[in-house]
Amino acid sequence: DAEITQSPRHKITETGRQVTLACHQTWNHNNMFWYRQDLGHGLRLIHYSYGVQDTNKGEVSDGYSVSRSNTEDLPLTLESAASSQTSVYFCASSESRLGTLYGYTFGSGTRLTVV
Amino acid sequence: RKEVEQDPGPFNVPEGATVAFNCTYSNSASQSFFWYRQDCRKEPKLLMSVYSSGNEDGRFTAQLNRASQYISLLIRDSKLSDSATYLCVVNHDRGSTLGRLYFGRGTQLTVWP
């Protein structure tokens, strides 16, 4: 069955380190997204991609980067981890076709703690 | 003004009750509407899409009012398993079918025995 997987599920890292969170989907979806979720803020969009080699900044992109070299993967990199980036990170994918936008499918999330 | 606004609740209702959630959206050009459900410490999952004519899925009914720019979700005969946070979701890209959605902060529901 098609799925979207995130790894690791939990990560503890130190301030200043570079961290990469993986997202892999086998739905063959063109659209992929990274969100963070914090109490009091709901889901906030970090970066998104509409296809290979396409990346766009979301509302909270500072300190994060993504690259899209194939359809299946959109890794999220924290260039220099900060305590303010302690959060739960969700990856999602979706499809748009025939004039219809379909809902997102989310991964199970990565709980990141920066100490 | 936020793109999607919801009453955060919490709503605490007994089993068997009927409960309704509303949300408003700011962009009149929005094309697609959804309700998502999120359980504690889990990922959001699509509950149902919302169509212009309104739609029903078992105990759940979704309505869209384009003139007032609000969406509603009605849950009838609440079950303990309905306890979750319900997210109102809207696509705001004018005339576009590209996949960017905007999420409300969610309405928390607790159903008690």
gemmi code that builds the backbone of each chain (N, CA, C; Angstrom):
import gemmi

chains = {
    "A": [
        ("ASP", (0.836, -1.200, 0.000), (0.000, 0.000, 0.000), (0.872, 1.252, 0.000)),
        ("ALA", (0.361, 2.290, -0.667), (1.079, 3.552, -0.679), (1.080, 4.151, 0.719)),
        ("GLU", (2.137, 4.914, 1.011), (2.240, 5.491, 2.343), (3.168, 6.700, 2.307)),
        ("ILE", (3.175, 7.415, 3.423), (4.118, 8.512, 3.610), (4.773, 8.285, 4.955)),
        ("THR", (6.091, 8.229, 4.981), (6.811, 7.907, 6.202), (7.793, 9.013, 6.549)),
        ("GLN", (7.904, 9.245, 7.851), (8.847, 10.227, 8.351), (9.848, 9.533, 9.252)),
        ("SER", (11.066, 10.015, 9.211), (12.074, 9.496, 10.128), (13.059, 10.596, 10.491)),
        ("PRO", (13.591, 10.554, 11.728), (13.202, 9.622, 12.790), (11.866, 10.009, 13.409)),
        ("ARG", (11.315, 9.190, 14.260), (10.086, 9.533, 14.971), (10.379, 10.505, 16.105)),
        ("HIS", (11.522, 10.335, 16.732), (11.950, 11.213, 17.819), (13.429, 11.541, 17.608)),
        ("LYS", (13.769, 12.782, 17.943), (15.168, 13.202, 17.794), (15.480, 14.236, 18.850)),
        ("ILE", (16.604, 14.050, 19.533), (17.123, 15.059, 20.444), (18.457, 15.511, 19.880)),
        ("THR", (18.636, 16.803, 19.760), (19.873, 17.331, 19.204), (20.314, 18.544, 20.003)),
        ("GLU", (21.550, 18.950, 19.783), (22.085, 20.092, 20.519), (21.985, 21.371, 19.685)),
        ("THR", (21.888, 22.464, 20.374), (21.853, 23.766, 19.712), (23.064, 23.928, 18.805)),
        ("GLY", (22.811, 24.419, 17.605), (23.884, 24.678, 16.658), (24.160, 23.559, 15.675)),
        ("ARG", (23.646, 22.374, 15.928), (23.881, 21.244, 15.023), (22.958, 21.319, 13.820)),
        ("GLN", (23.425, 20.756, 12.728), (22.571, 20.616, 11.554), (21.787, 19.306, 11.678)),
        ("VAL", (20.502, 19.390, 11.398), (19.628, 18.224, 11.524), (18.811, 18.085, 10.246)),
        ("THR", (18.651, 16.857, 9.801), (17.805, 16.611, 8.631), (16.714, 15.619, 8.987)),
        ("LEU", (15.491, 16.011, 8.702), (14.331, 15.136, 8.903), (13.893, 14.601, 7.542)),
        ("ALA", (13.654, 13.311, 7.501), (13.317, 12.680, 6.227), (11.811, 12.529, 6.055)),
        ("CYS", (11.384, 12.661, 4.814), (9.989, 12.414, 4.432), (9.989, 11.684, 3.098)),
        ("HIS", (9.324, 10.536, 3.057), (9.295, 9.696, 1.862), (7.869, 9.242, 1.605)),
        ("GLN", (7.390, 9.487, 0.365), (6.023, 9.062, 0.039), (6.019, 8.191, -1.210)),
        ("THR", (5.149, 7.217, -1.191), (5.033, 6.299, -2.329), (3.683, 6.457, -3.021)),
        ("TRP", (3.019, 7.597, -2.792), (1.754, 7.896, -3.464), (1.966, 8.429, -4.881)),
        ("ASN", (3.211, 8.816, -5.192), (3.508, 9.470, -6.463), (2.821, 10.844, -6.550)),
        ("HIS", (2.685, 11.498, -5.399), (2.088, 12.826, -5.353), (3.094, 13.872, -5.787)),
        ("ASN", (2.604, 14.854, -6.512), (3.485, 15.954, -6.903), (3.745, 16.928, -5.757)),
        ("ASN", (2.744, 17.141, -4.923), (2.824, 18.175, -3.890), (3.289, 17.583, -2.573)),
        ("MET", (4.264, 18.257, -1.960), (4.737, 17.844, -0.628), (4.946, 19.069, 0.243)),
        ("PHE", (4.738, 18.897, 1.544), (4.715, 20.023, 2.476), (5.386, 19.627, 3.790)),
        ("TRP", (5.964, 20.625, 4.434), (6.444, 20.468, 5.797), (5.751, 21.491, 6.697)),
        ("TYR", (5.222, 20.987, 7.827), (4.586, 21.828, 8.828), (5.263, 21.591, 10.173)),
        ("ARG", (5.169, 22.577, 11.025), (5.460, 22.370, 12.427), (4.208, 22.677, 13.229)),
        ("GLN", (4.070, 21.993, 14.351), (2.886, 22.189, 15.181), (3.310, 22.428, 16.615)),
        ("ASP", (2.897, 23.551, 17.152), (3.198, 23.939, 18.521), (1.906, 24.352, 19.200)),
        ("LEU", (1.876, 24.156, 20.521), (0.698, 24.578, 21.286), (0.439, 26.060, 21.070)),
        ("GLY", (-0.805, 26.378, 20.810), (-1.187, 27.770, 20.643), (-0.995, 28.322, 19.252)),
        ("HIS", (-0.361, 27.516, 18.368), (-0.121, 28.000, 17.008), (-0.755, 27.137, 15.930)),
        ("GLY", (-1.148, 25.964, 16.244), (-1.664, 25.093, 15.203), (-0.571, 24.693, 14.236)),
        ("LEU", (-0.972, 24.309, 13.038), (-0.026, 23.890, 12.010), (0.492, 25.117, 11.261)),
        ("ARG", (1.790, 25.219, 11.156), (2.397, 26.338, 10.426), (3.274, 25.787, 9.311)),
        ("LEU", (3.104, 26.344, 8.132), (3.786, 25.849, 6.941), (5.225, 26.352, 6.901)),
        ("ILE", (6.153, 25.415, 6.708), (7.576, 25.764, 6.686), (8.054, 25.922, 5.233)),
        ("HIS", (7.940, 24.830, 4.465), (8.315, 24.828, 3.048), (7.370, 23.894, 2.305)),
        ("TYR", (7.282, 24.089, 0.994), (6.484, 23.181, 0.205), (7.040, 23.075, -1.205)),
        ("SER", (6.587, 22.033, -1.895), (7.095, 21.755, -3.241), (5.959, 21.225, -4.103)),
        ("TYR", (5.886, 21.731, -5.336), (4.857, 21.272, -6.263), (5.415, 20.275, -7.281)),
        ("GLY", (6.678, 19.943, -7.168), (7.255, 18.973, -8.077), (8.766, 18.969, -7.973)),
        ("VAL", (9.383, 18.068, -8.709), (10.839, 17.940, -8.684), (11.489, 19.282, -9.045)),
        ("GLN", (12.487, 19.634, -8.269), (13.255, 20.873, -8.423), (12.469, 22.129, -8.045)),
        ("ASP", (11.256, 21.989, -7.589), (10.468, 23.146, -7.155), (10.404, 23.192, -5.637)),
        ("THR", (10.764, 24.335, -5.040), (10.596, 24.521, -3.595), (10.122, 25.946, -3.341)),
        ("ASN", (9.338, 26.100, -2.283), (8.768, 27.402, -1.947), (8.795, 27.600, -0.444)),
        ("LYS", (8.928, 28.854, -0.023), (8.933, 29.152, 1.403), (7.514, 29.297, 1.923)),
        ("GLY", (7.330, 28.792, 3.117), (6.064, 28.980, 3.806), (6.167, 30.139, 4.773)),
        ("GLU", (5.286, 30.164, 5.750), (5.205, 31.304, 6.655), (6.278, 31.320, 7.738)),
        ("VAL", (6.924, 30.166, 8.006), (7.950, 30.110, 9.053), (9.197, 29.413, 8.525)),
        ("SER", (9.741, 29.877, 7.425), (10.827, 29.182, 6.745), (12.226, 29.526, 7.270)),
        ("ASP", (12.363, 30.589, 8.049), (13.698, 30.992, 8.514), (14.351, 29.873, 9.318)),
        ("GLY", (15.600, 29.530, 8.934), (16.336, 28.504, 9.650), (16.133, 27.108, 9.100)),
        ("TYR", (15.295, 26.993, 8.062), (14.995, 25.692, 7.459), (15.266, 25.735, 5.949)),
        ("SER", (15.575, 24.573, 5.395), (15.703, 24.463, 3.951), (15.207, 23.089, 3.509)),
        ("VAL", (14.805, 23.006, 2.232), (14.377, 21.737, 1.646), (14.963, 21.634, 0.245)),
        ("SER", (14.984, 20.414, -0.266), (15.353, 20.182, -1.654), (14.481, 19.055, -2.183)),
        ("ARG", (14.181, 19.094, -3.472), (13.313, 18.078, -4.078), (14.009, 17.557, -5.333)),
        ("SER", (14.729, 16.472, -5.154), (15.482, 15.886, -6.267), (14.726, 14.744, -6.944)),
        ("ASN", (13.679, 14.266, -6.301), (12.839, 13.242, -6.914), (11.412, 13.411, -6.393)),
        ("THR", (10.496, 12.640, -6.929), (9.089, 12.788, -6.538), (8.841, 12.314, -5.115)),
        ("GLU", (9.574, 11.295, -4.665), (9.252, 10.618, -3.416), (9.714, 11.329, -2.150)),
        ("ASP", (10.756, 12.148, -2.232), (11.399, 12.639, -1.010), (11.438, 14.164, -0.916)),
        ("LEU", (11.196, 14.667, 0.284), (11.371, 16.089, 0.578), (12.017, 16.203, 1.957)),
        ("PRO", (13.334, 16.102, 2.048), (13.989, 16.229, 3.352), (13.993, 17.670, 3.837)),
        ("LEU", (13.828, 17.825, 5.135), (13.830, 19.141, 5.775), (15.110, 19.275, 6.596)),
        ("THR", (15.885, 20.324, 6.336), (17.130, 20.541, 7.051), (17.044, 21.772, 7.930)),
        ("LEU", (17.429, 21.597, 9.182), (17.604, 22.714, 10.091), (19.083, 23.049, 10.051)),
        ("GLU", (19.411, 24.211, 9.563), (20.810, 24.550, 9.276), (21.645, 24.605, 10.556)),
        ("SER", (21.098, 25.217, 11.581), (21.770, 25.345, 12.874), (20.671, 25.348, 13.933)),
        ("ALA", (20.438, 24.187, 14.506), (19.267, 24.008, 15.359), (19.243, 24.988, 16.532)),
        ("ALA", (18.039, 25.507, 16.801), (17.825, 26.422, 17.917), (16.716, 25.875, 18.808)),
        ("SER", (16.719, 26.285, 20.068), (15.706, 25.772, 21.000), (14.294, 26.122, 20.529)),
        ("SER", (14.157, 27.241, 19.818), (12.839, 27.640, 19.306), (12.317, 26.687, 18.228)),
        ("GLN", (13.172, 25.809, 17.751), (12.762, 24.838, 16.745), (12.339, 23.500, 17.361)),
        ("THR", (12.325, 23.435, 18.675), (11.733, 22.277, 19.343), (10.247, 22.247, 19.008)),
        ("SER", (9.804, 21.163, 18.421), (8.437, 21.124, 17.917), (8.126, 19.711, 17.406)),
        ("VAL", (6.891, 19.542, 16.971), (6.512, 18.342, 16.230), (6.412, 18.733, 14.762)),
        ("TYR", (7.080, 17.983, 13.920), (7.144, 18.288, 12.492), (6.347, 17.243, 11.713)),
        ("PHE", (5.465, 17.736, 10.859), (4.657, 16.853, 10.014), (4.968, 17.111, 8.550)),
        ("CYS", (5.145, 16.030, 7.836), (5.257, 16.082, 6.391), (3.913, 15.650, 5.804)),
        ("ALA", (3.558, 16.205, 4.663), (2.300, 15.844, 4.012), (2.493, 15.829, 2.502)),
        ("SER", (1.638, 15.081, 1.828), (1.651, 15.098, 0.365), (0.219, 15.142, -0.146)),
        ("SER", (0.085, 15.600, -1.377), (-1.260, 15.682, -1.960), (-1.154, 15.682, -3.476)),
        ("GLU", (-2.298, 15.562, -4.094), (-2.358, 15.534, -5.539), (-3.375, 16.560, -6.015)),
        ("SER", (-3.104, 17.164, -7.147), (-4.068, 18.046, -7.794), (-4.206, 17.567, -9.230)),
        ("ARG", (-5.397, 17.227, -9.626), (-5.559, 16.813, -11.021), (-7.001, 17.009, -11.466)),
        ("LEU", (-7.158, 17.166, -12.725), (-8.473, 17.316, -13.351), (-9.287, 18.426, -12.689)),
        ("GLY", (-8.600, 19.510, -12.303), (-9.302, 20.648, -11.738), (-9.758, 20.460, -10.311)),
        ("THR", (-9.311, 19.401, -9.663), (-9.733, 19.130, -8.289), (-8.517, 19.068, -7.375)),
        ("LEU", (-8.647, 19.698, -6.237), (-7.608, 19.619, -5.217), (-8.021, 18.571, -4.201)),
        ("TYR", (-7.150, 17.635, -3.959), (-7.425, 16.601, -2.979), (-6.764, 16.939, -1.658)),
        ("GLY", (-7.278, 16.384, -0.599), (-6.734, 16.671, 0.724), (-5.346, 16.097, 0.918)),
        ("TYR", (-4.715, 16.516, 1.968), (-3.371, 16.048, 2.296), (-3.425, 14.691, 2.989)),
        ("THR", (-2.342, 13.933, 2.788), (-2.059, 12.769, 3.611), (-0.817, 13.102, 4.416)),
        ("PHE", (-0.910, 12.932, 5.726), (0.194, 13.301, 6.610), (1.013, 12.090, 7.015)),
        ("GLY", (2.300, 12.330, 7.252), (3.137, 11.347, 7.915), (2.848, 11.357, 9.411)),
        ("SER", (3.466, 10.433, 10.137), (3.188, 10.277, 11.567), (3.858, 11.319, 12.433)),
        ("GLY", (4.749, 12.108, 11.857), (5.376, 13.187, 12.598), (6.735, 12.829, 13.159)),
        ("THR", (7.530, 13.869, 13.348), (8.830, 13.744, 14.028), (8.830, 14.718, 15.189)),
        ("ARG", (9.091, 14.186, 16.371), (9.154, 15.040, 17.567), (10.604, 15.409, 17.781)),
        ("LEU", (10.928, 16.689, 17.578), (12.303, 17.157, 17.679), (12.482, 18.003, 18.927)),
        ("THR", (13.514, 17.692, 19.686), (13.867, 18.472, 20.869), (15.289, 19.001, 20.680)),
        ("VAL", (15.438, 20.307, 20.826), (16.747, 20.930, 20.713), (17.159, 21.397, 22.108)),
        ("VAL", (18.291, 20.874, 22.580), (18.726, 21.182, 23.953), (20.008, 22.000, 23.953)),
    ],
    "B": [
        ("ARG", (-5.772, 39.511, 9.676), (-6.857, 38.524, 9.898), (-6.394, 37.161, 9.420)),
        ("LYS", (-6.619, 36.119, 10.221), (-6.193, 34.787, 9.844), (-7.064, 34.262, 8.704)),
        ("GLU", (-6.436, 33.416, 7.885), (-7.158, 32.853, 6.745), (-8.326, 31.978, 7.192)),
        ("VAL", (-8.127, 31.222, 8.245), (-9.165, 30.320, 8.731), (-9.268, 30.490, 10.247)),
        ("GLU", (-10.472, 30.741, 10.735), (-10.654, 30.953, 12.169), (-11.677, 29.978, 12.719)),
        ("GLN", (-11.338, 29.398, 13.860), (-12.232, 28.461, 14.515), (-12.321, 28.800, 15.987)),
        ("ASP", (-13.438, 28.458, 16.586), (-13.578, 28.517, 18.031), (-12.765, 27.365, 18.603)),
        ("PRO", (-11.766, 27.643, 19.446), (-10.904, 26.560, 19.923), (-11.565, 25.618, 20.917)),
        ("GLY", (-12.722, 26.019, 21.454), (-13.389, 25.199, 22.455), (-12.713, 25.362, 23.801)),
        ("PRO", (-12.652, 24.355, 24.656), (-13.082, 23.003, 24.349), (-14.602, 22.831, 24.433)),
        ("PHE", (-15.095, 21.882, 23.674), (-16.472, 21.446, 23.764), (-16.479, 20.143, 24.555)),
        ("ASN", (-17.253, 20.115, 25.603), (-17.390, 18.904, 26.414), (-18.850, 18.484, 26.372)),
        ("VAL", (-19.123, 17.328, 25.783), (-20.510, 16.895, 25.610), (-20.667, 15.459, 26.067)),
        ("PRO", (-21.876, 15.069, 26.463), (-22.104, 13.666, 26.847), (-22.302, 12.794, 25.620)),
        ("GLU", (-22.076, 11.528, 25.794), (-22.362, 10.580, 24.712), (-23.788, 10.752, 24.231)),
        ("GLY", (-23.954, 10.665, 22.924), (-25.288, 10.770, 22.349), (-25.693, 12.186, 21.988)),
        ("ALA", (-24.917, 13.163, 22.420), (-25.261, 14.554, 22.131), (-24.953, 14.900, 20.672)),
        ("THR", (-25.577, 15.981, 20.236), (-25.266, 16.561, 18.931), (-24.416, 17.810, 19.166)),
        ("VAL", (-23.362, 17.938, 18.400), (-22.471, 19.081, 18.584), (-22.126, 19.657, 17.215)),
        ("ALA", (-21.982, 20.978, 17.170), (-21.682, 21.642, 15.896), (-20.479, 22.552, 16.051)),
        ("PHE", (-19.637, 22.530, 15.049), (-18.479, 23.417, 14.991), (-18.610, 24.301, 13.760)),
        ("ASN", (-18.175, 25.534, 13.909), (-18.149, 26.441, 12.768), (-16.754, 26.970, 12.548)),
        ("CYS", (-16.488, 27.378, 11.322), (-15.267, 28.109, 11.073), (-15.535, 29.119, 9.964)),
        ("THR", (-14.753, 30.164, 9.944), (-14.874, 31.179, 8.904), (-13.554, 31.283, 8.148)),
        ("TYR", (-13.651, 31.658, 6.897), (-12.451, 31.814, 6.085), (-12.475, 33.196, 5.436)),
        ("SER", (-11.297, 33.698, 5.138), (-11.207, 35.106, 4.744), (-11.211, 35.336, 3.233)),
        ("ASN", (-10.820, 34.333, 2.455), (-10.664, 34.540, 1.019), (-11.886, 34.028, 0.263)),
        ("SER", (-12.636, 34.941, -0.318), (-13.868, 34.566, -1.020), (-13.604, 33.710, -2.246)),
        ("ALA", (-12.344, 33.664, -2.707), (-12.017, 32.869, -3.892), (-11.662, 31.428, -3.542)),
        ("SER", (-11.750, 31.072, -2.300), (-11.402, 29.710, -1.891), (-12.231, 28.692, -2.651)),
        ("GLN", (-11.579, 27.584, -3.007), (-12.213, 26.592, -3.872), (-12.491, 25.258, -3.198)),
        ("SER", (-11.646, 24.888, -2.251), (-11.748, 23.551, -1.663), (-11.789, 23.656, -0.150)),
        ("PHE", (-12.585, 22.772, 0.455), (-12.829, 22.852, 1.887), (-12.843, 21.443, 2.476)),
        ("PHE", (-12.265, 21.335, 3.670), (-12.165, 20.025, 4.299), (-12.313, 20.161, 5.803)),
        ("TRP", (-12.684, 19.056, 6.441), (-12.539, 18.896, 7.881), (-11.548, 17.766, 8.126)),
        ("TYR", (-10.588, 18.042, 9.019), (-9.629, 17.040, 9.445), (-9.850, 16.758, 10.922)),
        ("ARG", (-9.449, 15.561, 11.320), (-9.500, 15.170, 12.727), (-8.070, 14.882, 13.172)),
        ("GLN", (-7.746, 15.354, 14.382), (-6.417, 15.069, 14.925), (-6.552, 14.566, 16.353)),
        ("ASP", (-6.081, 13.351, 16.578), (-6.028, 12.791, 17.925), (-4.736, 13.244, 18.595)),
        ("CYS", (-4.759, 13.202, 19.919), (-3.629, 13.718, 20.699), (-2.319, 13.066, 20.267)),
        ("ARG", (-1.342, 13.876, 19.920), (-0.001, 13.441, 19.575), (0.044, 12.585, 18.298)),
        ("LYS", (-0.977, 12.730, 17.458), (-1.014, 11.995, 16.198), (-1.091, 12.987, 15.035)),
        ("GLU", (-0.959, 12.441, 13.828), (-1.066, 13.290, 12.659), (-2.521, 13.592, 12.329)),
        ("PRO", (-2.782, 14.733, 11.692), (-4.154, 15.024, 11.234), (-4.569, 14.025, 10.154)),
        ("LYS", (-5.854, 13.672, 10.178), (-6.388, 12.762, 9.160), (-7.637, 13.357, 8.563)),
        ("LEU", (-7.775, 13.187, 7.260), (-8.929, 13.735, 6.557), (-10.210, 13.081, 7.052)),
        ("LEU", (-11.131, 13.893, 7.530), (-12.425, 13.406, 7.976), (-13.409, 13.420, 6.809)),
        ("MET", (-13.518, 14.584, 6.178), (-14.400, 14.678, 5.021), (-14.147, 15.954, 4.255)),
        ("SER", (-14.414, 15.893, 2.966), (-14.417, 17.093, 2.141), (-15.756, 17.786, 2.324)),
        ("VAL", (-15.810, 19.065, 2.011), (-17.042, 19.828, 2.139), (-17.441, 20.329, 0.757)),
        ("TYR", (-18.624, 19.979, 0.325), (-19.083, 20.358, -1.005), (-20.126, 21.461, -0.899)),
        ("SER", (-20.282, 22.184, -1.980), (-21.177, 23.348, -1.984), (-22.597, 22.997, -1.581)),
        ("SER", (-23.029, 21.801, -1.951), (-24.410, 21.410, -1.670), (-24.547, 20.806, -0.282)),
        ("GLY", (-23.455, 20.737, 0.445), (-23.491, 20.066, 1.735), (-23.361, 18.565, 1.546)),
        ("ASN", (-22.806, 17.894, 2.506), (-22.660, 16.446, 2.376), (-22.643, 15.780, 3.740)),
        ("GLU", (-22.987, 14.516, 3.705), (-23.160, 13.752, 4.936), (-22.369, 12.467, 4.838)),
        ("ASP", (-21.792, 12.052, 5.963), (-21.081, 10.778, 6.018), (-21.411, 10.146, 7.356)),
        ("GLY", (-22.413, 9.313, 7.363), (-22.844, 8.698, 8.609), (-23.361, 9.745, 9.578)),
        ("ARG", (-22.734, 9.851, 10.752), (-23.190, 10.793, 11.773), (-22.652, 12.213, 11.546)),
        ("PHE", (-21.856, 12.394, 10.541), (-21.198, 13.674, 10.292), (-21.824, 14.379, 9.085)),
        ("THR", (-22.126, 15.661, 9.278), (-22.680, 16.473, 8.200), (-21.870, 17.748, 8.080)),
        ("ALA", (-21.445, 18.053, 6.867), (-20.683, 19.276, 6.608), (-21.500, 20.208, 5.732)),
        ("GLN", (-21.427, 21.493, 6.043), (-22.143, 22.502, 5.263), (-21.178, 23.626, 4.891)),
        ("LEU", (-21.425, 24.205, 3.732), (-20.633, 25.340, 3.262), (-21.572, 26.485, 2.943)),
        ("ASN", (-21.276, 27.649, 3.461), (-22.032, 28.859, 3.141), (-21.059, 29.852, 2.520)),
        ("ARG", (-21.069, 29.906, 1.186), (-20.098, 30.764, 0.483), (-20.401, 32.245, 0.704)),
        ("ALA", (-21.651, 32.585, 0.796), (-22.012, 33.999, 0.954), (-21.470, 34.555, 2.267)),
        ("SER", (-21.538, 33.740, 3.328), (-21.055, 34.168, 4.640), (-19.653, 33.697, 4.915)),
        ("GLN", (-19.115, 32.891, 4.011), (-17.756, 32.373, 4.128), (-17.559, 31.599, 5.421)),
        ("TYR", (-18.465, 30.676, 5.664), (-18.244, 29.808, 6.809), (-18.596, 28.370, 6.467)),
        ("ILE", (-17.988, 27.500, 7.241), (-18.125, 26.061, 7.076), (-18.548, 25.496, 8.420)),
        ("SER", (-19.387, 24.497, 8.388), (-19.806, 23.888, 9.643), (-19.639, 22.378, 9.594)),
        ("LEU", (-19.514, 21.804, 10.773), (-19.463, 20.350, 10.929), (-20.418, 19.985, 12.052)),
        ("LEU", (-21.347, 19.098, 11.758), (-22.320, 18.639, 12.751), (-22.045, 17.175, 13.041)),
        ("ILE", (-21.929, 16.845, 14.307), (-21.751, 15.454, 14.713), (-22.971, 15.056, 15.521)),
        ("ARG", (-23.672, 14.062, 15.046), (-24.851, 13.557, 15.751), (-24.489, 12.308, 16.548)),
        ("ASP", (-25.243, 12.065, 17.619), (-25.057, 10.845, 18.412), (-23.580, 10.638, 18.753)),
        ("SER", (-22.994, 11.603, 19.425), (-21.556, 11.588, 19.717), (-21.124, 10.308, 20.425)),
        ("LYS", (-19.954, 9.833, 20.034), (-19.347, 8.653, 20.659), (-18.089, 9.086, 21.416)),
        ("LEU", (-17.693, 8.256, 22.376), (-16.454, 8.545, 23.099), (-15.289, 8.673, 22.119)),
        ("SER", (-15.317, 7.864, 21.071), (-14.229, 7.856, 20.089), (-14.180, 9.110, 19.218)),
        ("ASP", (-15.203, 9.963, 19.339), (-15.176, 11.220, 18.588), (-14.294, 12.268, 19.265)),
        ("SER", (-13.869, 12.010, 20.485), (-13.009, 12.957, 21.199), (-11.724, 13.164, 20.423)),
        ("ALA", (-11.477, 14.413, 20.041), (-10.330, 14.742, 19.194), (-10.352, 16.246, 18.961)),
        ("THR", (-9.396, 16.712, 18.200), (-9.401, 18.093, 17.736), (-9.799, 18.099, 16.267)),
        ("TYR", (-10.720, 18.982, 15.907), (-11.241, 19.047, 14.544), (-10.715, 20.308, 13.866)),
        ("LEU", (-10.062, 20.113, 12.742), (-9.410, 21.197, 12.021), (-10.208, 21.565, 10.773)),
        ("CYS", (-10.485, 22.832, 10.644), (-11.133, 23.364, 9.444), (-10.036, 23.736, 8.454)),
        ("VAL", (-10.187, 23.334, 7.197), (-9.101, 23.485, 6.221), (-9.643, 24.051, 4.923)),
        ("VAL", (-8.922, 25.017, 4.361), (-9.392, 25.729, 3.166), (-8.237, 25.913, 2.193)),
        ("ASN", (-8.543, 25.792, 0.914), (-7.565, 26.121, -0.132), (-7.799, 27.559, -0.557)),
        ("HIS", (-6.753, 28.403, -0.506), (-6.937, 29.819, -0.762), (-6.372, 30.287, -2.094)),
        ("ASP", (-5.743, 29.411, -2.841), (-5.082, 29.853, -4.063), (-6.123, 30.200, -5.113)),
        ("ARG", (-6.218, 31.443, -5.431), (-7.251, 31.938, -6.354), (-7.125, 31.256, -7.700)),
        ("GLY", (-8.171, 30.572, -8.100), (-8.226, 29.956, -9.424), (-7.223, 28.858, -9.637)),
        ("SER", (-6.623, 28.380, -8.588), (-5.557, 27.390, -8.761), (-5.975, 26.045, -8.191)),
        ("THR", (-5.508, 25.019, -8.819), (-5.752, 23.694, -8.258), (-4.515, 23.179, -7.554)),
        ("LEU", (-3.508, 24.027, -7.392), (-2.311, 23.578, -6.700), (-2.622, 23.324, -5.238)),
        ("GLY", (-1.742, 22.553, -4.603), (-2.144, 21.889, -3.380), (-1.905, 22.566, -2.065)),
        ("ARG", (-1.962, 23.896, -1.989), (-1.676, 24.503, -0.701), (-2.959, 24.711, 0.087)),
        ("LEU", (-3.001, 24.192, 1.286), (-4.157, 24.311, 2.167), (-3.811, 25.158, 3.387)),
        ("TYR", (-4.823, 25.801, 3.937), (-4.670, 26.595, 5.145), (-5.495, 25.950, 6.257)),
        ("PHE", (-4.864, 25.778, 7.404), (-5.490, 25.070, 8.510), (-5.906, 26.033, 9.610)),
        ("GLY", (-7.112, 25.839, 10.129), (-7.478, 26.505, 11.353), (-6.727, 25.876, 12.522)),
        ("ARG", (-6.803, 26.514, 13.682), (-6.072, 25.997, 14.840), (-6.759, 24.807, 15.477)),
        ("GLY", (-8.007, 24.576, 15.108), (-8.685, 23.399, 15.615), (-9.647, 23.691, 16.745)),
        ("THR", (-10.666, 22.859, 16.822), (-11.643, 22.897, 17.909), (-11.559, 21.577, 18.659)),
        ("GLN", (-11.352, 21.679, 19.963), (-11.181, 20.466, 20.765), (-12.536, 19.961, 21.263)),
        ("LEU", (-12.771, 18.685, 21.044), (-14.003, 18.042, 21.493), (-13.679, 16.909, 22.458)),
        ("THR", (-14.366, 16.899, 23.593), (-14.293, 15.773, 24.519), (-15.706, 15.253, 24.730)),
        ("VAL", (-15.891, 13.963, 24.481), (-17.175, 13.306, 24.715), (-17.036, 12.460, 25.967)),
        ("TRP", (-17.915, 12.692, 26.941), (-17.810, 11.956, 28.206), (-18.977, 10.978, 28.354)),
        ("PRO", (-18.701, 9.894, 29.104), (-19.705, 8.823, 29.215), (-20.919, 9.247, 30.035)),
    ],
}
model = gemmi.Model(1)
for chain_id, residues in chains.items():
    chain = gemmi.Chain(chain_id)
    for i, (resn, *xyz) in enumerate(residues, 1):
        res = gemmi.Residue()
        res.name, res.seqid = resn, gemmi.SeqId(i, " ")
        for name, pos in zip(("N", "CA", "C"), xyz):
            atom = gemmi.Atom()
            atom.name, atom.element = name, gemmi.Element(name[0])
            atom.pos, atom.b_iso = gemmi.Position(*pos), 0.0
            res.add_atom(atom)
        chain.add_residue(res)
    model.add_chain(chain)
structure = gemmi.Structure()
structure.add_model(model)
structure.setup_entities()
